[in-house]
């Protein structure tokens, strides 16, 4: 098991995490997002997709991997809603 920790400057309205091979059914989904979210995941490849109700607020999707060598992944979305690994 590993953990992805995601933090936001601008909180999205929704947050979904998908397995890379299944973009239709999120493994994690919430409609109320905090400034910081921590989710435990099995080893594998995933992507995070924050969403906003306002069409003017766009967040980029960001892929990541949980593996034996790196069990914790930290992602930060900046004031422009762009995600970066930190």
PyMOL Python script that loads the backbone (N, CA, C, O; Angstrom):
from pymol import cmd

cmd.read_pdbstr("""\
ATOM      1  N   UNK A   1       0.839  -1.190   0.000  1.00  0.00           N
ATOM      2  CA  UNK A   1       0.000   0.000   0.000  1.00  0.00           C
ATOM      3  C   UNK A   1       0.879   1.247   0.000  1.00  0.00           C
ATOM      4  O   UNK A   1       2.011   1.241   0.485  1.00  0.00           O
ATOM      5  N   UNK A   2       0.328   2.293  -0.551  1.00  0.00           N
ATOM      6  CA  UNK A   2       1.000   3.577  -0.576  1.00  0.00           C
ATOM      7  C   UNK A   2      -0.015   4.684  -0.369  1.00  0.00           C
ATOM      8  O   UNK A   2      -1.211   4.425  -0.233  1.00  0.00           O
ATOM      9  N   UNK A   3       0.460   5.907  -0.346  1.00  0.00           N
ATOM     10  CA  UNK A   3      -0.404   7.048  -0.100  1.00  0.00           C
ATOM     11  C   UNK A   3      -0.117   8.145  -1.110  1.00  0.00           C
ATOM     12  O   UNK A   3       1.039   8.435  -1.418  1.00  0.00           O
ATOM     13  N   UNK A   4      -1.181   8.754  -1.624  1.00  0.00           N
ATOM     14  CA  UNK A   4      -1.035   9.962  -2.423  1.00  0.00           C
ATOM     15  C   UNK A   4      -1.607  11.102  -1.591  1.00  0.00           C
ATOM     16  O   UNK A   4      -2.733  11.031  -1.098  1.00  0.00           O
ATOM     17  N   UNK A   5      -0.803  12.158  -1.445  1.00  0.00           N
ATOM     18  CA  UNK A   5      -1.218  13.349  -0.709  1.00  0.00           C
ATOM     19  C   UNK A   5      -1.327  14.482  -1.712  1.00  0.00           C
ATOM     20  O   UNK A   5      -0.365  14.807  -2.407  1.00  0.00           O
ATOM     21  N   UNK A   6      -2.517  15.085  -1.781  1.00  0.00           N
ATOM     22  CA  UNK A   6      -2.791  16.131  -2.763  1.00  0.00           C
ATOM     23  C   UNK A   6      -3.202  17.393  -2.020  1.00  0.00           C
ATOM     24  O   UNK A   6      -4.086  17.357  -1.164  1.00  0.00           O
ATOM     25  N   UNK A   7      -2.554  18.516  -2.353  1.00  0.00           N
ATOM     26  CA  UNK A   7      -2.928  19.789  -1.730  1.00  0.00           C
ATOM     27  C   UNK A   7      -3.270  20.805  -2.816  1.00  0.00           C
ATOM     28  O   UNK A   7      -2.774  20.730  -3.940  1.00  0.00           O
ATOM     29  N   UNK A   8      -4.131  21.759  -2.452  1.00  0.00           N
ATOM     30  CA  UNK A   8      -4.652  22.740  -3.397  1.00  0.00           C
ATOM     31  C   UNK A   8      -4.537  24.146  -2.837  1.00  0.00           C
ATOM     32  O   UNK A   8      -4.760  24.364  -1.647  1.00  0.00           O
ATOM     33  N   UNK A   9      -4.189  25.101  -3.690  1.00  0.00           N
ATOM     34  CA  UNK A   9      -4.311  26.507  -3.340  1.00  0.00           C
ATOM     35  C   UNK A   9      -5.782  26.896  -3.500  1.00  0.00           C
ATOM     36  O   UNK A   9      -6.362  27.531  -2.618  1.00  0.00           O
ATOM     37  N   UNK A  10      -6.381  26.510  -4.634  1.00  0.00           N
ATOM     38  CA  UNK A  10      -7.801  26.724  -4.912  1.00  0.00           C
ATOM     39  C   UNK A  10      -8.501  25.371  -4.837  1.00  0.00           C
ATOM     40  O   UNK A  10      -8.227  24.492  -5.655  1.00  0.00           O
ATOM     41  N   UNK A  11      -9.374  25.194  -3.898  1.00  0.00           N
ATOM     42  CA  UNK A  11     -10.034  23.904  -3.724  1.00  0.00           C
ATOM     43  C   UNK A  11     -10.964  23.602  -4.890  1.00  0.00           C
ATOM     44  O   UNK A  11     -11.799  24.437  -5.239  1.00  0.00           O
ATOM     45  N   UNK A  12     -10.837  22.412  -5.506  1.00  0.00           N
ATOM     46  CA  UNK A  12     -11.785  22.025  -6.544  1.00  0.00           C
ATOM     47  C   UNK A  12     -13.107  21.591  -5.899  1.00  0.00           C
ATOM     48  O   UNK A  12     -13.173  21.329  -4.699  1.00  0.00           O
ATOM     49  N   UNK A  13     -14.145  21.525  -6.718  1.00  0.00           N
ATOM     50  CA  UNK A  13     -15.445  21.085  -6.217  1.00  0.00           C
ATOM     51  C   UNK A  13     -15.533  19.568  -6.136  1.00  0.00           C
ATOM     52  O   UNK A  13     -16.266  19.029  -5.307  1.00  0.00           O
ATOM     53  N   UNK A  14     -14.794  18.884  -6.989  1.00  0.00           N
ATOM     54  CA  UNK A  14     -14.806  17.420  -7.037  1.00  0.00           C
ATOM     55  C   UNK A  14     -13.373  16.927  -7.217  1.00  0.00           C
ATOM     56  O   UNK A  14     -12.530  17.632  -7.771  1.00  0.00           O
ATOM     57  N   UNK A  15     -13.110  15.728  -6.753  1.00  0.00           N
ATOM     58  CA  UNK A  15     -11.811  15.107  -6.950  1.00  0.00           C
ATOM     59  C   UNK A  15     -12.015  13.636  -7.236  1.00  0.00           C
ATOM     60  O   UNK A  15     -12.669  12.929  -6.470  1.00  0.00           O
ATOM     61  N   UNK A  16     -11.449  13.174  -8.350  1.00  0.00           N
ATOM     62  CA  UNK A  16     -11.519  11.767  -8.715  1.00  0.00           C
ATOM     63  C   UNK A  16     -10.111  11.229  -8.909  1.00  0.00           C
ATOM     64  O   UNK A  16      -9.240  11.919  -9.439  1.00  0.00           O
ATOM     65  N   UNK A  17      -9.893   9.989  -8.477  1.00  0.00           N
ATOM     66  CA  UNK A  17      -8.649   9.276  -8.739  1.00  0.00           C
ATOM     67  C   UNK A  17      -9.024   7.993  -9.466  1.00  0.00           C
ATOM     68  O   UNK A  17      -9.881   7.235  -9.014  1.00  0.00           O
ATOM     69  N   UNK A  18      -8.370   7.763 -10.598  1.00  0.00           N
ATOM     70  CA  UNK A  18      -8.659   6.618 -11.449  1.00  0.00           C
ATOM     71  C   UNK A  18      -7.434   5.719 -11.569  1.00  0.00           C
ATOM     72  O   UNK A  18      -6.300   6.193 -11.501  1.00  0.00           O
ATOM     73  N   UNK A  19      -7.667   4.422 -11.749  1.00  0.00           N
ATOM     74  CA  UNK A  19      -6.600   3.533 -12.189  1.00  0.00           C
ATOM     75  C   UNK A  19      -6.341   3.877 -13.647  1.00  0.00           C
ATOM     76  O   UNK A  19      -7.279   4.195 -14.378  1.00  0.00           O
ATOM     77  N   UNK A  20      -5.107   3.822 -14.077  1.00  0.00           N
ATOM     78  CA  UNK A  20      -4.750   4.232 -15.431  1.00  0.00           C
ATOM     79  C   UNK A  20      -5.514   3.442 -16.484  1.00  0.00           C
ATOM     80  O   UNK A  20      -5.846   3.982 -17.540  1.00  0.00           O
ATOM     81  N   UNK A  21      -5.794   2.189 -16.217  1.00  0.00           N
ATOM     82  CA  UNK A  21      -6.460   1.340 -17.205  1.00  0.00           C
ATOM     83  C   UNK A  21      -7.990   1.445 -17.181  1.00  0.00           C
ATOM     84  O   UNK A  21      -8.658   0.807 -17.994  1.00  0.00           O
ATOM     85  N   UNK A  22      -8.554   2.239 -16.261  1.00  0.00           N
ATOM     86  CA  UNK A  22     -10.010   2.358 -16.172  1.00  0.00           C
ATOM     87  C   UNK A  22     -10.393   3.816 -15.906  1.00  0.00           C
ATOM     88  O   UNK A  22     -10.450   4.254 -14.757  1.00  0.00           O
ATOM     89  N   UNK A  23     -10.651   4.551 -16.973  1.00  0.00           N
ATOM     90  CA  UNK A  23     -10.957   5.974 -16.831  1.00  0.00           C
ATOM     91  C   UNK A  23     -12.454   6.245 -16.670  1.00  0.00           C
ATOM     92  O   UNK A  23     -12.876   7.401 -16.682  1.00  0.00           O
ATOM     93  N   UNK A  24     -13.249   5.204 -16.521  1.00  0.00           N
ATOM     94  CA  UNK A  24     -14.694   5.390 -16.388  1.00  0.00           C
ATOM     95  C   UNK A  24     -15.187   5.288 -14.951  1.00  0.00           C
ATOM     96  O   UNK A  24     -16.170   5.933 -14.587  1.00  0.00           O
ATOM     97  N   UNK A  25     -14.523   4.495 -14.142  1.00  0.00           N
ATOM     98  CA  UNK A  25     -14.958   4.272 -12.765  1.00  0.00           C
ATOM     99  C   UNK A  25     -13.870   4.703 -11.792  1.00  0.00           C
ATOM    100  O   UNK A  25     -12.852   4.022 -11.662  1.00  0.00           O
ATOM    101  N   UNK A  26     -14.070   5.819 -11.109  1.00  0.00           N
ATOM    102  CA  UNK A  26     -13.023   6.270 -10.177  1.00  0.00           C
ATOM    103  C   UNK A  26     -12.867   5.326  -8.991  1.00  0.00           C
ATOM    104  O   UNK A  26     -13.840   4.763  -8.490  1.00  0.00           O
ATOM    105  N   UNK A  27     -11.617   5.168  -8.555  1.00  0.00           N
ATOM    106  CA  UNK A  27     -11.339   4.388  -7.342  1.00  0.00           C
ATOM    107  C   UNK A  27     -11.628   5.225  -6.105  1.00  0.00           C
ATOM    108  O   UNK A  27     -11.970   4.699  -5.046  1.00  0.00           O
ATOM    109  N   UNK A  28     -11.484   6.536  -6.258  1.00  0.00           N
ATOM    110  CA  UNK A  28     -11.763   7.474  -5.170  1.00  0.00           C
ATOM    111  C   UNK A  28     -12.495   8.658  -5.776  1.00  0.00           C
ATOM    112  O   UNK A  28     -12.100   9.170  -6.823  1.00  0.00           O
ATOM    113  N   UNK A  29     -13.548   9.085  -5.126  1.00  0.00           N
ATOM    114  CA  UNK A  29     -14.312  10.219  -5.616  1.00  0.00           C
ATOM    115  C   UNK A  29     -14.922  10.954  -4.436  1.00  0.00           C
ATOM    116  O   UNK A  29     -15.456  10.337  -3.514  1.00  0.00           O
ATOM    117  N   UNK A  30     -14.839  12.276  -4.473  1.00  0.00           N
ATOM    118  CA  UNK A  30     -15.467  13.094  -3.442  1.00  0.00           C
ATOM    119  C   UNK A  30     -16.030  14.352  -4.077  1.00  0.00           C
ATOM    120  O   UNK A  30     -15.452  14.899  -5.016  1.00  0.00           O
ATOM    121  N   UNK A  31     -17.145  14.798  -3.566  1.00  0.00           N
ATOM    122  CA  UNK A  31     -17.750  16.028  -4.066  1.00  0.00           C
ATOM    123  C   UNK A  31     -17.425  17.219  -3.177  1.00  0.00           C
ATOM    124  O   UNK A  31     -17.725  18.359  -3.533  1.00  0.00           O
ATOM    125  N   UNK A  32     -16.827  16.972  -2.049  1.00  0.00           N
ATOM    126  CA  UNK A  32     -16.430  18.049  -1.140  1.00  0.00           C
ATOM    127  C   UNK A  32     -14.941  17.886  -0.877  1.00  0.00           C
ATOM    128  O   UNK A  32     -14.536  16.968  -0.164  1.00  0.00           O
ATOM    129  N   UNK A  33     -14.133  18.753  -1.437  1.00  0.00           N
ATOM    130  CA  UNK A  33     -12.682  18.631  -1.338  1.00  0.00           C
ATOM    131  C   UNK A  33     -12.143  19.620  -0.311  1.00  0.00           C
ATOM    132  O   UNK A  33     -12.539  20.786  -0.283  1.00  0.00           O
ATOM    133  N   UNK A  34     -11.252  19.145   0.514  1.00  0.00           N
ATOM    134  CA  UNK A  34     -10.548  19.994   1.475  1.00  0.00           C
ATOM    135  C   UNK A  34      -9.308  20.566   0.798  1.00  0.00           C
ATOM    136  O   UNK A  34      -9.023  20.242  -0.355  1.00  0.00           O
ATOM    137  N   UNK A  35      -8.570  21.415   1.511  1.00  0.00           N
ATOM    138  CA  UNK A  35      -7.310  21.972   0.989  1.00  0.00           C
ATOM    139  C   UNK A  35      -6.249  20.901   0.815  1.00  0.00           C
ATOM    140  O   UNK A  35      -5.326  21.053   0.014  1.00  0.00           O
ATOM    141  N   UNK A  36      -6.383  19.811   1.572  1.00  0.00           N
ATOM    142  CA  UNK A  36      -5.434  18.713   1.499  1.00  0.00           C
ATOM    143  C   UNK A  36      -6.187  17.390   1.597  1.00  0.00           C
ATOM    144  O   UNK A  36      -7.075  17.227   2.434  1.00  0.00           O
ATOM    145  N   UNK A  37      -5.817  16.446   0.725  1.00  0.00           N
ATOM    146  CA  UNK A  37      -6.472  15.141   0.685  1.00  0.00           C
ATOM    147  C   UNK A  37      -5.393  14.072   0.713  1.00  0.00           C
ATOM    148  O   UNK A  37      -4.371  14.200   0.039  1.00  0.00           O
ATOM    149  N   UNK A  38      -5.615  13.026   1.485  1.00  0.00           N
ATOM    150  CA  UNK A  38      -4.697  11.903   1.556  1.00  0.00           C
ATOM    151  C   UNK A  38      -5.491  10.619   1.302  1.00  0.00           C
ATOM    152  O   UNK A  38      -6.494  10.357   1.965  1.00  0.00           O
ATOM    153  N   UNK A  39      -5.025   9.819   0.326  1.00  0.00           N
ATOM    154  CA  UNK A  39      -5.744   8.603  -0.067  1.00  0.00           C
ATOM    155  C   UNK A  39      -4.765   7.442  -0.101  1.00  0.00           C
ATOM    156  O   UNK A  39      -3.690   7.550  -0.692  1.00  0.00           O
ATOM    157  N   UNK A  40      -5.131   6.335   0.529  1.00  0.00           N
ATOM    158  CA  UNK A  40      -4.320   5.117   0.491  1.00  0.00           C
ATOM    159  C   UNK A  40      -4.699   4.314  -0.751  1.00  0.00           C
ATOM    160  O   UNK A  40      -5.878   4.115  -1.043  1.00  0.00           O
ATOM    161  N   UNK A  41      -3.671   3.855  -1.480  1.00  0.00           N
ATOM    162  CA  UNK A  41      -3.877   3.100  -2.706  1.00  0.00           C
ATOM    163  C   UNK A  41      -2.938   1.904  -2.749  1.00  0.00           C
ATOM    164  O   UNK A  41      -1.872   1.924  -2.135  1.00  0.00           O
ATOM    165  N   UNK A  42      -3.332   0.868  -3.471  1.00  0.00           N
ATOM    166  CA  UNK A  42      -2.451  -0.271  -3.726  1.00  0.00           C
ATOM    167  C   UNK A  42      -1.392   0.140  -4.733  1.00  0.00           C
ATOM    168  O   UNK A  42      -1.503   1.192  -5.362  1.00  0.00           O
ATOM    169  N   UNK A  43      -0.369  -0.683  -4.886  1.00  0.00           N
ATOM    170  CA  UNK A  43       0.665  -0.408  -5.874  1.00  0.00           C
ATOM    171  C   UNK A  43       0.051  -0.414  -7.271  1.00  0.00           C
ATOM    172  O   UNK A  43      -0.751  -1.294  -7.586  1.00  0.00           O
ATOM    173  N   UNK A  44       0.413   0.553  -8.113  1.00  0.00           N
ATOM    174  CA  UNK A  44      -0.112   0.618  -9.469  1.00  0.00           C
ATOM    175  C   UNK A  44       0.024   2.013 -10.055  1.00  0.00           C
ATOM    176  O   UNK A  44       0.646   2.897  -9.467  1.00  0.00           O
ATOM    177  N   UNK A  45      -0.578   2.192 -11.237  1.00  0.00           N
ATOM    178  CA  UNK A  45      -0.539   3.462 -11.955  1.00  0.00           C
ATOM    179  C   UNK A  45      -1.913   4.115 -11.894  1.00  0.00           C
ATOM    180  O   UNK A  45      -2.932   3.456 -12.099  1.00  0.00           O
ATOM    181  N   UNK A  46      -1.933   5.404 -11.613  1.00  0.00           N
ATOM    182  CA  UNK A  46      -3.176   6.142 -11.391  1.00  0.00           C
ATOM    183  C   UNK A  46      -3.082   7.520 -12.019  1.00  0.00           C
ATOM    184  O   UNK A  46      -2.011   7.955 -12.444  1.00  0.00           O
ATOM    185  N   UNK A  47      -4.224   8.200 -12.071  1.00  0.00           N
ATOM    186  CA  UNK A  47      -4.200   9.631 -12.347  1.00  0.00           C
ATOM    187  C   UNK A  47      -5.265  10.323 -11.525  1.00  0.00           C
ATOM    188  O   UNK A  47      -6.315   9.758 -11.218  1.00  0.00           O
ATOM    189  N   UNK A  48      -4.965  11.561 -11.178  1.00  0.00           N
ATOM    190  CA  UNK A  48      -5.852  12.382 -10.371  1.00  0.00           C
ATOM    191  C   UNK A  48      -6.492  13.414 -11.297  1.00  0.00           C
ATOM    192  O   UNK A  48      -5.833  13.975 -12.171  1.00  0.00           O
ATOM    193  N   UNK A  49      -7.795  13.655 -11.089  1.00  0.00           N
ATOM    194  CA  UNK A  49      -8.527  14.596 -11.937  1.00  0.00           C
ATOM    195  C   UNK A  49      -9.438  15.464 -11.074  1.00  0.00           C
ATOM    196  O   UNK A  49     -10.576  15.081 -10.803  1.00  0.00           O
ATOM    197  N   UNK A  50      -8.954  16.629 -10.639  1.00  0.00           N
ATOM    198  CA  UNK A  50      -9.808  17.574  -9.922  1.00  0.00           C
ATOM    199  C   UNK A  50     -10.753  18.267 -10.916  1.00  0.00           C
ATOM    200  O   UNK A  50     -10.389  18.509 -12.067  1.00  0.00           O
ATOM    201  N   UNK A  51     -11.950  18.577 -10.458  1.00  0.00           N
ATOM    202  CA  UNK A  51     -12.951  19.230 -11.309  1.00  0.00           C
ATOM    203  C   UNK A  51     -13.592  20.390 -10.573  1.00  0.00           C
ATOM    204  O   UNK A  51     -13.757  20.356  -9.353  1.00  0.00           O
ATOM    205  N   UNK A  52     -13.948  21.410 -11.323  1.00  0.00           N
ATOM    206  CA  UNK A  52     -14.635  22.569 -10.752  1.00  0.00           C
ATOM    207  C   UNK A  52     -15.996  22.712 -11.415  1.00  0.00           C
ATOM    208  O   UNK A  52     -16.161  22.375 -12.588  1.00  0.00           O
ATOM    209  N   UNK A  53     -16.961  23.207 -10.668  1.00  0.00           N
ATOM    210  CA  UNK A  53     -18.291  23.445 -11.228  1.00  0.00           C
ATOM    211  C   UNK A  53     -18.287  24.606 -12.209  1.00  0.00           C
ATOM    212  O   UNK A  53     -19.099  24.633 -13.134  1.00  0.00           O
ATOM    213  N   UNK A  54     -17.388  25.566 -12.024  1.00  0.00           N
ATOM    214  CA  UNK A  54     -17.282  26.709 -12.931  1.00  0.00           C
ATOM    215  C   UNK A  54     -16.416  26.317 -14.130  1.00  0.00           C
ATOM    216  O   UNK A  54     -15.308  25.811 -13.954  1.00  0.00           O
ATOM    217  N   UNK A  55     -16.904  26.543 -15.319  1.00  0.00           N
ATOM    218  CA  UNK A  55     -16.152  26.161 -16.515  1.00  0.00           C
ATOM    219  C   UNK A  55     -14.872  26.969 -16.684  1.00  0.00           C
ATOM    220  O   UNK A  55     -13.983  26.565 -17.433  1.00  0.00           O
ATOM    221  N   UNK A  56     -14.767  28.102 -16.001  1.00  0.00           N
ATOM    222  CA  UNK A  56     -13.563  28.926 -16.107  1.00  0.00           C
ATOM    223  C   UNK A  56     -12.408  28.389 -15.269  1.00  0.00           C
ATOM    224  O   UNK A  56     -11.266  28.809 -15.454  1.00  0.00           O
ATOM    225  N   UNK A  57     -12.687  27.471 -14.355  1.00  0.00           N
ATOM    226  CA  UNK A  57     -11.648  26.891 -13.509  1.00  0.00           C
ATOM    227  C   UNK A  57     -11.294  25.497 -14.023  1.00  0.00           C
ATOM    228  O   UNK A  57     -12.080  24.559 -13.891  1.00  0.00           O
ATOM    229  N   UNK A  58     -10.114  25.371 -14.605  1.00  0.00           N
ATOM    230  CA  UNK A  58      -9.688  24.102 -15.176  1.00  0.00           C
ATOM    231  C   UNK A  58      -8.467  23.599 -14.424  1.00  0.00           C
ATOM    232  O   UNK A  58      -7.517  24.347 -14.196  1.00  0.00           O
ATOM    233  N   UNK A  59      -8.497  22.331 -14.040  1.00  0.00           N
ATOM    234  CA  UNK A  59      -7.381  21.667 -13.376  1.00  0.00           C
ATOM    235  C   UNK A  59      -6.826  20.619 -14.331  1.00  0.00           C
ATOM    236  O   UNK A  59      -7.585  19.956 -15.039  1.00  0.00           O
ATOM    237  N   UNK A  60      -5.502  20.467 -14.352  1.00  0.00           N
ATOM    238  CA  UNK A  60      -4.940  19.445 -15.219  1.00  0.00           C
ATOM    239  C   UNK A  60      -4.981  18.078 -14.541  1.00  0.00           C
ATOM    240  O   UNK A  60      -4.885  17.968 -13.319  1.00  0.00           O
ATOM    241  N   UNK A  61      -5.125  17.042 -15.362  1.00  0.00           N
ATOM    242  CA  UNK A  61      -5.020  15.663 -14.880  1.00  0.00           C
ATOM    243  C   UNK A  61      -3.532  15.385 -14.683  1.00  0.00           C
ATOM    244  O   UNK A  61      -2.693  15.904 -15.418  1.00  0.00           O
ATOM    245  N   UNK A  62      -3.218  14.572 -13.698  1.00  0.00           N
ATOM    246  CA  UNK A  62      -1.819  14.272 -13.426  1.00  0.00           C
ATOM    247  C   UNK A  62      -1.678  12.794 -13.093  1.00  0.00           C
ATOM    248  O   UNK A  62      -2.311  12.301 -12.159  1.00  0.00           O
ATOM    249  N   UNK A  63      -0.847  12.083 -13.860  1.00  0.00           N
ATOM    250  CA  UNK A  63      -0.609  10.665 -13.629  1.00  0.00           C
ATOM    251  C   UNK A  63       0.488  10.448 -12.610  1.00  0.00           C
ATOM    252  O   UNK A  63       1.412  11.253 -12.495  1.00  0.00           O
ATOM    253  N   UNK A  64       0.380   9.351 -11.868  1.00  0.00           N
ATOM    254  CA  UNK A  64       1.402   9.016 -10.883  1.00  0.00           C
ATOM    255  C   UNK A  64       1.426   7.508 -10.656  1.00  0.00           C
ATOM    256  O   UNK A  64       0.519   6.787 -11.072  1.00  0.00           O
ATOM    257  N   UNK A  65       2.463   7.056  -9.999  1.00  0.00           N
ATOM    258  CA  UNK A  65       2.639   5.631  -9.741  1.00  0.00           C
ATOM    259  C   UNK A  65       2.979   5.407  -8.279  1.00  0.00           C
ATOM    260  O   UNK A  65       3.798   6.121  -7.700  1.00  0.00           O
ATOM    261  N   UNK A  66       2.345   4.414  -7.693  1.00  0.00           N
ATOM    262  CA  UNK A  66       2.699   3.933  -6.356  1.00  0.00           C
ATOM    263  C   UNK A  66       3.457   2.625  -6.578  1.00  0.00           C
ATOM    264  O   UNK A  66       2.904   1.682  -7.144  1.00  0.00           O
ATOM    265  N   UNK A  67       4.710   2.557  -6.141  1.00  0.00           N
ATOM    266  CA  UNK A  67       5.480   1.319  -6.310  1.00  0.00           C
ATOM    267  C   UNK A  67       6.242   0.994  -5.041  1.00  0.00           C
ATOM    268  O   UNK A  67       6.206   1.749  -4.069  1.00  0.00           O
ATOM    269  N   UNK A  68       6.926  -0.129  -5.058  1.00  0.00           N
ATOM    270  CA  UNK A  68       7.639  -0.581  -3.863  1.00  0.00           C
ATOM    271  C   UNK A  68       8.727   0.385  -3.430  1.00  0.00           C
ATOM    272  O   UNK A  68       8.960   0.552  -2.233  1.00  0.00           O
ATOM    273  N   UNK A  69       9.400   1.027  -4.382  1.00  0.00           N
ATOM    274  CA  UNK A  69      10.483   1.935  -4.042  1.00  0.00           C
ATOM    275  C   UNK A  69      10.017   3.298  -3.545  1.00  0.00           C
ATOM    276  O   UNK A  69      10.741   3.971  -2.811  1.00  0.00           O
ATOM    277  N   UNK A  70       8.819   3.707  -3.935  1.00  0.00           N
ATOM    278  CA  UNK A  70       8.298   5.008  -3.529  1.00  0.00           C
ATOM    279  C   UNK A  70       6.832   4.837  -3.176  1.00  0.00           C
ATOM    280  O   UNK A  70       5.973   4.809  -4.058  1.00  0.00           O
ATOM    281  N   UNK A  71       6.550   4.724  -1.894  1.00  0.00           N
ATOM    282  CA  UNK A  71       5.195   4.430  -1.455  1.00  0.00           C
ATOM    283  C   UNK A  71       4.351   5.670  -1.222  1.00  0.00           C
ATOM    284  O   UNK A  71       3.129   5.565  -1.112  1.00  0.00           O
ATOM    285  N   UNK A  72       4.967   6.834  -1.144  1.00  0.00           N
ATOM    286  CA  UNK A  72       4.219   8.064  -0.920  1.00  0.00           C
ATOM    287  C   UNK A  72       4.460   9.035  -2.071  1.00  0.00           C
ATOM    288  O   UNK A  72       5.599   9.270  -2.475  1.00  0.00           O
ATOM    289  N   UNK A  73       3.380   9.588  -2.587  1.00  0.00           N
ATOM    290  CA  UNK A  73       3.446  10.564  -3.666  1.00  0.00           C
ATOM    291  C   UNK A  73       2.784  11.843  -3.171  1.00  0.00           C
ATOM    292  O   UNK A  73       1.692  11.804  -2.603  1.00  0.00           O
ATOM    293  N   UNK A  74       3.449  12.980  -3.390  1.00  0.00           N
ATOM    294  CA  UNK A  74       2.897  14.278  -2.994  1.00  0.00           C
ATOM    295  C   UNK A  74       2.677  15.123  -4.237  1.00  0.00           C
ATOM    296  O   UNK A  74       3.585  15.325  -5.044  1.00  0.00           O
ATOM    297  N   UNK A  75       1.446  15.615  -4.374  1.00  0.00           N
ATOM    298  CA  UNK A  75       1.070  16.454  -5.504  1.00  0.00           C
ATOM    299  C   UNK A  75       0.510  17.760  -4.964  1.00  0.00           C
ATOM    300  O   UNK A  75      -0.279  17.770  -4.020  1.00  0.00           O
ATOM    301  N   UNK A  76       0.930  18.862  -5.577  1.00  0.00           N
ATOM    302  CA  UNK A  76       0.433  20.176  -5.169  1.00  0.00           C
ATOM    303  C   UNK A  76      -0.120  20.897  -6.390  1.00  0.00           C
ATOM    304  O   UNK A  76       0.533  20.965  -7.431  1.00  0.00           O
ATOM    305  N   UNK A  77      -1.326  21.431  -6.255  1.00  0.00           N
ATOM    306  CA  UNK A  77      -1.921  22.266  -7.299  1.00  0.00           C
ATOM    307  C   UNK A  77      -1.734  23.722  -6.898  1.00  0.00           C
ATOM    308  O   UNK A  77      -2.126  24.128  -5.804  1.00  0.00           O
ATOM    309  N   UNK A  78      -1.127  24.513  -7.800  1.00  0.00           N
ATOM    310  CA  UNK A  78      -0.799  25.907  -7.490  1.00  0.00           C
ATOM    311  C   UNK A  78      -1.975  26.849  -7.749  1.00  0.00           C
ATOM    312  O   UNK A  78      -3.088  26.394  -8.013  1.00  0.00           O
ATOM    313  N   UNK A  79      -1.733  28.141  -7.676  1.00  0.00           N
ATOM    314  CA  UNK A  79      -2.780  29.157  -7.847  1.00  0.00           C
ATOM    315  C   UNK A  79      -3.370  29.156  -9.261  1.00  0.00           C
ATOM    316  O   UNK A  79      -4.463  29.680  -9.475  1.00  0.00           O
ATOM    317  N   UNK A  80      -2.652  28.570 -10.228  1.00  0.00           N
ATOM    318  CA  UNK A  80      -3.160  28.458 -11.604  1.00  0.00           C
ATOM    319  C   UNK A  80      -3.840  27.115 -11.851  1.00  0.00           C
ATOM    320  O   UNK A  80      -4.198  26.794 -12.984  1.00  0.00           O
ATOM    321  N   UNK A  81      -4.017  26.325 -10.780  1.00  0.00           N
ATOM    322  CA  UNK A  81      -4.641  25.002 -10.844  1.00  0.00           C
ATOM    323  C   UNK A  81      -3.840  23.997 -11.663  1.00  0.00           C
ATOM    324  O   UNK A  81      -4.397  23.088 -12.278  1.00  0.00           O
ATOM    325  N   UNK A  82      -2.524  24.179 -11.658  1.00  0.00           N
ATOM    326  CA  UNK A  82      -1.609  23.260 -12.330  1.00  0.00           C
ATOM    327  C   UNK A  82      -0.972  22.356 -11.297  1.00  0.00           C
ATOM    328  O   UNK A  82      -0.461  22.836 -10.285  1.00  0.00           O
ATOM    329  N   UNK A  83      -0.994  21.051 -11.536  1.00  0.00           N
ATOM    330  CA  UNK A  83      -0.441  20.098 -10.585  1.00  0.00           C
ATOM    331  C   UNK A  83       1.030  19.826 -10.810  1.00  0.00           C
ATOM    332  O   UNK A  83       1.498  19.717 -11.943  1.00  0.00           O
ATOM    333  N   UNK A  84       1.752  19.717  -9.699  1.00  0.00           N
ATOM    334  CA  UNK A  84       3.188  19.429  -9.702  1.00  0.00           C
ATOM    335  C   UNK A  84       3.498  18.389  -8.631  1.00  0.00           C
ATOM    336  O   UNK A  84       2.824  18.323  -7.603  1.00  0.00           O
ATOM    337  N   UNK A  85       4.515  17.584  -8.879  1.00  0.00           N
ATOM    338  CA  UNK A  85       5.015  16.682  -7.848  1.00  0.00           C
ATOM    339  C   UNK A  85       5.929  17.492  -6.938  1.00  0.00           C
ATOM    340  O   UNK A  85       6.694  18.333  -7.409  1.00  0.00           O
ATOM    341  N   UNK A  86       5.848  17.240  -5.649  1.00  0.00           N
ATOM    342  CA  UNK A  86       6.743  17.944  -4.730  1.00  0.00           C
ATOM    343  C   UNK A  86       7.441  16.964  -3.836  1.00  0.00           C
ATOM    344  O   UNK A  86       8.240  17.362  -2.989  1.00  0.00           O
TER     345      UNK A  86
END
""", "prot")
cmd.dss("prot")
cmd.show_as("cartoon", "prot")
cmd.util.cbc("prot")
cmd.orient("prot")
